[in-house]
Amino acid sequence: MSAGLGEAAIGFLLLFVLPGFTVTKAVFPEWRIRGEDALLRATELGTLTLTVSAALVVLVGFGIENGTAAGFQATWSDPVLESALAVLAGVAFAIGWVRGAYRRAPPAAPPREPVPGEEGAWELLRELDGLRREERRLRHSLRTAGTAERPRLEERLAEVRAERARRTSAREEEYDR
C-alpha cells in the first residue's frame, strides 16, 4: 500500500467515520449490534455515523474558516481540519467510554417519560370502534324491532352511548392536564 493510499484511508476515516461513530456511541451508549434488532441497529449506526460525520466536517470547517485570521486552507502539509476532528472524536470517545458505550454489557436505556394518552391508545381506539359498531347494530335493530323489544334496545343504546362518551371525555382530560 502506497503512502498516498494510506493517507487517503486515514483521511477518509477521520473525515467520514470516526467523529460520527464516536459521537453516536456517546449519545446512544446502550446500542449494540446483536440480537433480533442487529440489522436495524447496524443501519441506524451506519447512517448516523456518516450523517453526523458530514455535519461535523461542515461545522468544524466553518468554525476554522471564521475563527482564525488566516482562514481555512486544506493542504496535506497543514491538516487543521483532520486534527480538529481527531480531537473531537477523542473527546466523544472518552464520553462514550465513561457512559459505557464500549463495555461488553450495554448500560440500561434511559427511562422514557410517558406521553399523555400514549398508554393504551390502540386499546382505547379498538374499544371505541367496538362501541360505535355496537351503536350502529343497536340502531339498526331498533328500526327492525317490534314494540316489545324496543325499550330494552333503547336502554342498551343509551348505555353504549354513555360509555363511549365517558371514555372519550376521560381521554381528552388526560391531554388537558
N, C-alpha and C positions, 0 to 999 in steps of 0.2 A: 504494500500500500504506500503510495507516494505521500509526501508531506502535504501537498495541496489537497489530496483527498481526505487525509486525516483531519486537517484544519477545517475542511468543509463539513465533515461529520460532527466534529466538536461544536462548530458554529451552529449547525442545524439543531443539535441537542440544546445548546444554550439559548437559542432564539425561540424554538418552537415546541420544546418538550419539557425541560427541567423546570422553568418558572411556573408553568401552568400545572404540572403534575404536583409539585411541592405545595403550591397554594391550594389546590383542590384537596390534597390529603390533609392539609392543615385545617381546612374548613369542614371537611367530612371525614374525620378520623375513623368513624365506625364502618365505612365502606370496605368490603372485601370482595374479591372476585372469586367466589366459590359458592357452592350450593345451587339451589334452583334458580336464583337470580343472577348467576355468574355472567351470562351473556348480556343481560340488561346493564349490570354494573360496569362491565368492560366497555360497553358502548358509551355509557354516561361518562365514565372516567376518561376515555379517549377523546370524546367530543369536548368535554370541559378542559382537558389538557391543551388541546390545540387552540380552542377559543380564548381561554384565559391567557395563554402564552402570547397569542397575536395581540390581544388587548394590552398586555403589559409591555410588549415591544413598542407599541404606538405611544403609550403613556410615558414610559421611561424615555423614549427618544424625544418626545415633545418636551419633557422636563429638562433634558440635557440641552436641547436646542434653545430653550428660553431661559434656562437657569445659568448658563455660562456666557461670558463676554465673547468668547471666540466662536460660539455656536457649536453645532454638531457636524463633525466631519468623519464619516465612516471610512476608515482605512485599516488595512491589516496591521500596520505598524502602531496604530493607536486604537485599540479595541475598547473604547469607553463604554459603548452600549453593552457589549458582552460582559464586561467587568461589573457594570451596574446590575445586570440581570443575574449574574452569578452570585452577587451579594444578596440580592432579593431572594433567589432560590435557596441560599444558605439560611437566611432568616426564616423563611417559610418552612424549610426542613426542620429547623430547631423547634419551631412552634408545633409542627406536626409530631415531632418526637415526644415533646412534653405532653401533648394531648393523647398520645398512644396510637398514632396512625400506623406506626411500623411494628407494633407488637404482634405476636402471633395470634393472640385472642383480641378481638376488637373491643374497644370500650363500649359501654352502653350508649345507645342513641339517646339524645335529649328527649325528655318527656314532651309530648305535644299538648298544647293547651286546647281544650275542646272548644269548637266554634259553636255558638248558639244555633240550635236547630240541626246540627250535624248528626247527633246521636239518634239513631233510629229513623233517619229521614226516609229511607226506602220503605221501611216497615210501615211508617205512617202513610206514605203515598199509597201503598198496597191496601191498607185498611180503608182509607178514604175512597179509593176506587171501588173496593168491595161494597162500601156503604152506598155509593152512587148507583152501582148496579142493582143492589137490593131495593133502593128507592125507585128505580125505573121499573123493576119487576113488580113491586107493590102497586105502583100507579097503573100499570097495565092490568094487574089483577083486579083493581078497583073498577076499571072500565068494563070488565067482562064478568064481574062477580054479581051474584044475586043479592037481594036485600038482607038475607040472613048473615052473610059473610062480611058485609060492608063495615060494620062497627069494629070488628076485630082487625080487618085490614087497615082501616083508618088509624086505629090506635097504634098498630105496628109501624105504619108510615110516619106518624108523629114521633115515635121513639127513634127511628132511624135518622130522621132529620135533626132531632135534638142531639143525638150522639155525634153526627157529622159536624154540626155547628160547635159543639163543645170541644171536639178535638182540634178543629181549625182555629178557634179562638185561643186555646191553650198554646198552640204552636206560635201563633202571632204574638202572644205575650212574651214568649221566650226571646223573640227578636227585639222587642221594645225595651228589654232590660238593659 
